[in-house]
């Protein structure tokens, strides 16, 4: 799929691969690919250079790779120079999410394809920047075209903001539950120790909150209410360990009035 897309493009194409896909390609080819550039550079990435994703100009050697190998990466087409393209890709490595700076794994096709589908058209155009087209090999080849009518200019990083709706398709209750459980064992181990299987309870409650139509930012509060009930903990007792504000405690009490265990 991706190899056919590369061959059909009339402008310069590139293969964007995370470290695992790149290592697999190099092993399969037997050598590194000419003019390839790592995205991780500078002192900030000094300790993790081996984990860098790579931008590889498409060549006949690259197209000889197995389709399975190529499919682990992302196809890019751009009229920009490779250095300009790399500058744009590097500017996306960190993004803002809920007011915090986070590492953005957009170079993982399992991450970016659902996010691109969730983006509004203007968001997708801004994300693509100086990329004319982006292709991902999923169940079928998905191609996203940059329809921006404004000229591109490099943004100062971090400039991209990840929105809640970008992540909707990536949500995994079990992953979220593990994160909650680890944090709560650290903050209130006495409460967690009263539960036979806290992870299963957290997963079930997250799924129930989603089914009942609670907003994503309220799901963790729903879990807190459920666990407080199961452990016979007063909601006010959660204030100190979780450093709850008055408004956050009020939200818990509001949910508690209507929550059905």
C-alpha positions in Angstrom: 0.0 0.0 0.0 2.5 2.6 1.1 5.0 1.6 -1.6 2.4 2.2 -4.3 1.6 5.6 -2.8 5.3 6.5 -2.9 5.5 5.5 -6.5 2.4 7.5 -7.5 3.5 10.8 -6.0 4.9 13.4 -8.4 6.8 15.3 -5.7 9.6 14.3 -3.3 8.5 11.7 -0.8 9.9 10.7 2.6 9.4 7.8 5.0 9.0 8.9 8.6 9.8 6.0 10.9 10.1 5.5 14.7 13.3 4.0 16.0 12.0 0.4 15.9 10.7 0.7 12.3 14.0 2.3 11.2 16.1 -0.3 12.9 14.1 -3.0 11.2 14.5 -1.3 7.8 18.3 -0.9 8.2 18.6 -4.6 9.3 16.6 -5.7 6.2 18.5 -3.4 3.8 21.9 -4.2 5.4 23.0 -0.5 5.5 21.8 2.9 6.5 19.8 4.9 4.0 21.6 7.9 2.4 20.6 11.4 3.5 18.5 10.1 6.3 18.1 12.5 9.3 17.2 11.8 12.9 14.6 14.1 14.5 16.2 14.0 17.9 19.1 16.4 18.1 20.8 18.8 20.5 21.6 18.5 24.2 17.9 18.0 25.2 17.9 14.6 23.4 21.5 13.6 24.2 20.4 10.7 26.5 17.8 9.3 24.0 19.4 9.7 20.6 19.1 6.0 20.0 15.3 6.3 20.3 15.0 9.0 17.6 12.6 8.7 14.8 14.1 9.1 11.3 13.2 11.0 8.2 14.3 8.9 5.1 14.1 10.3 1.5 12.4 7.7 -0.6 14.8 5.8 -2.9 14.7 2.6 -4.9 16.5 0.9 -2.0 13.8 1.9 0.4 11.0 0.8 -2.0 12.6 -2.7 -2.1 11.8 -3.1 1.6 8.9 -5.5 2.5 5.5 -3.8 2.5 5.1 -4.9 6.1 8.2 -2.9 7.1 7.2 0.2 5.2 3.8 0.0 6.7 5.2 0.6 10.1 6.2 4.1 9.1 4.4 7.1 7.7 4.6 8.5 4.1 5.2 12.2 3.6 5.2 14.2 0.4 6.6 17.7 0.3 8.0 20.3 -2.0 10.0 21.8 0.9 13.7 21.1 1.3 14.5 18.2 3.6 16.0 20.6 6.1 12.9 22.7 6.2 10.8 19.6 6.6 12.9 18.4 9.5 12.7 21.8 11.2 8.9 21.5 11.0 8.9 17.9 12.3 11.2 18.8 15.2 8.9 21.7 16.1 6.1 19.1 16.8 8.1 16.9 19.1 6.7 18.8 22.1 3.2 20.0 22.4 0.9 21.6 24.9 -1.8 19.5 26.6 -4.0 20.8 29.4 -1.5 23.5 30.1 1.5 21.1 30.3 4.3 20.5 27.9 4.3 16.9 26.7 6.3 14.7 24.3 4.2 14.2 21.2 4.7 10.8 19.5 3.1 11.9 16.2 5.7 9.8 14.3 3.9 6.6 15.6 1.3 5.8 13.0 -0.9 4.2 15.6 -1.0 7.6 17.3 -1.3 10.0 14.5 -3.8 8.3 12.2 -6.7 8.4 14.7 -5.7 11.9 15.7 -5.8 13.1 12.1 -9.2 11.6 11.7 -10.4 13.5 14.7 -8.9 16.9 13.7 -10.9 19.7 12.1 -9.7 20.5 8.6 -8.0 23.7 9.7 -6.3 21.9 12.6 -5.0 19.2 10.2 -3.7 21.8 7.8 -1.8 23.6 10.6 -0.4 20.3 11.8 0.8 19.3 8.3 2.6 22.7 7.9 5.0 22.3 4.9 3.9 18.7 4.3 1.7 18.5 1.2 0.4 15.0 1.8 0.6 12.4 4.6 -0.2 8.7 4.1 -0.6 6.0 6.7 -1.1 2.3 6.1 -3.8 1.1 8.4 -6.6 -1.4 7.5 -6.5 0.6 4.2 -4.2 3.3 3.0 -5.3 6.6 4.5 -4.1 9.8 2.8 -4.4 13.3 4.2 -3.9 16.3 1.9 -2.9 19.8 3.1 -5.6 22.2 1.9 -4.1 25.3 3.5 -4.3 28.5 1.4 -1.9 30.4 3.6 1.9 30.3 3.2 3.8 28.2 5.7 6.1 29.7 8.3 8.1 27.8 10.9 6.6 28.0 14.4 8.6 28.3 17.6 8.3 25.1 19.5 6.3 24.0 21.3 3.4 25.5 19.3 1.0 22.6 18.7 -1.8 22.2 21.2 -3.3 18.7 21.7 -7.1 19.0 22.2 -9.3 16.5 24.1 -11.1 15.6 20.9 -7.8 14.7 19.2 -7.4 11.9 21.7 -10.9 10.4 21.8 -10.1 7.5 19.4 -6.9 6.7 21.4 -8.6 6.4 24.7 -8.0 3.1 26.5 -9.7 2.5 29.8 -7.2 -0.1 31.0 -4.2 2.2 30.3 -6.0 5.0 32.1 -6.9 2.7 35.0 -3.2 1.6 35.5 -2.2 5.2 35.7 -4.9 6.1 38.2 -4.1 3.0 40.3 -0.3 3.8 40.5 -1.0 7.4 41.5 -3.6 6.6 44.1 -1.5 3.9 45.7 1.1 6.6 46.3 -1.4 9.2 47.5 -3.8 7.1 49.6 -2.6 3.5 50.1 -4.9 2.9 53.1 -8.0 3.3 50.9 -6.6 1.2 48.0 -5.6 -1.6 50.3 -9.3 -2.1 51.2 -10.1 -3.2 47.6 -9.7 -6.8 46.3 -9.0 -5.8 42.7 -8.7 -2.0 42.3 -7.7 -2.1 38.7 -10.7 -4.0 37.6 -13.0 -1.7 39.6 -11.3 1.4 38.1 -11.7 0.0 34.6 -15.4 -0.9 35.1 -16.1 2.6 36.6 -14.3 4.4 33.8 -16.4 2.5 31.3 -19.6 3.2 33.2 -18.8 6.9 33.4 -18.3 6.9 29.6 -21.5 5.0 29.0 -23.5 7.3 31.2 -22.3 10.3 29.2 -20.0 12.0 31.7 -17.4 14.3 30.1 -13.9 12.8 29.9 -12.5 15.2 32.5 -15.0 14.0 35.0 -14.3 10.2 34.6 -11.6 10.2 37.3 -13.9 11.9 39.7 -16.5 9.2 39.1 -13.9 6.6 40.0 -13.1 8.5 43.1 -16.7 8.5 44.2 -17.1 4.8 43.5 -14.0 3.8 45.4 -14.9 6.1 48.3 -18.2 4.3 48.5 -16.7 0.8 48.2 -14.1 1.6 51.0 -16.6 3.5 53.1 -14.4 6.6 52.9 -15.8 10.1 53.4 -15.3 12.3 50.4 -14.0 15.0 52.7 -11.2 12.6 53.7 -9.9 12.7 50.1 -9.2 16.5 50.3 -5.7 16.3 51.9 -4.1 13.3 50.1 -5.4 14.4 46.7 -5.0 18.2 47.5 -8.6 18.8 46.3 -9.8 22.3 45.8 -13.2 23.4 47.2 -14.6 23.2 43.6 -13.2 19.7 43.0 -14.7 18.4 46.3 -18.0 20.0 45.4 -17.9 18.2 42.0 -17.4 14.9 43.9 -20.3 15.6 46.1 -22.5 16.5 43.1 -21.6 13.2 41.3 -22.2 11.2 44.5 -25.8 12.4 44.8 -26.7 10.8 41.4 -24.1 8.1 41.0 -25.5 4.5 40.9 -23.0 1.9 42.0 
